């Protein structure tokens, strides 16, 4: 069975699971109940999305945020290699997280021959951060136009407690499909290690999905949130209350 077929068949199961979760689990237990496997996480991200896809509704995200503990950032010495060197194949699919994210988020994708539809050569990105269209072409001078963003930045997570994680836990976090999005390269560079209080996508239509996704990642990985970012997330979610998952 091909990777694309597996992803397509997982979509219905993943969205059904979110509905059941919202209906049956007490809201104060929702964060503890989030347990996505990689296929389900990928299925929550429709190919070619032009806004940041939200894995839960804004109402559910607001309830999750209420259960995320407070925690001001530390000052631990951060290095990218503490989250593993380069992109990994943590789900043992035979393809690394970067190429899987490109294949998932781009449309009209072509692959390098002989890589079992793994290495992405070209594709089209409807960028969720700017709302613009970007053509991706693999190459030394062109690949950087489309970059893979960690929605919750690695250095941000490091200062919020990931510094005490085991190395394997940090590697899993750095390659978690829920935390990865293919985006406009310049937007990714300008975001850096900023949280929602300091940076939001240029496209206002992506704010609700971005905030919901940020909160779900915090809950999934048991990360606390600083007061400034909590205020920013709360304000965003309050403005879009009632929007459904993937809105």
Order of alpha helices (4+ residues) and beta strands (2+ residues): alpha-alpha-alpha-alpha-alpha-beta-beta-beta-beta-alpha-alpha-beta-alpha-alpha-alpha
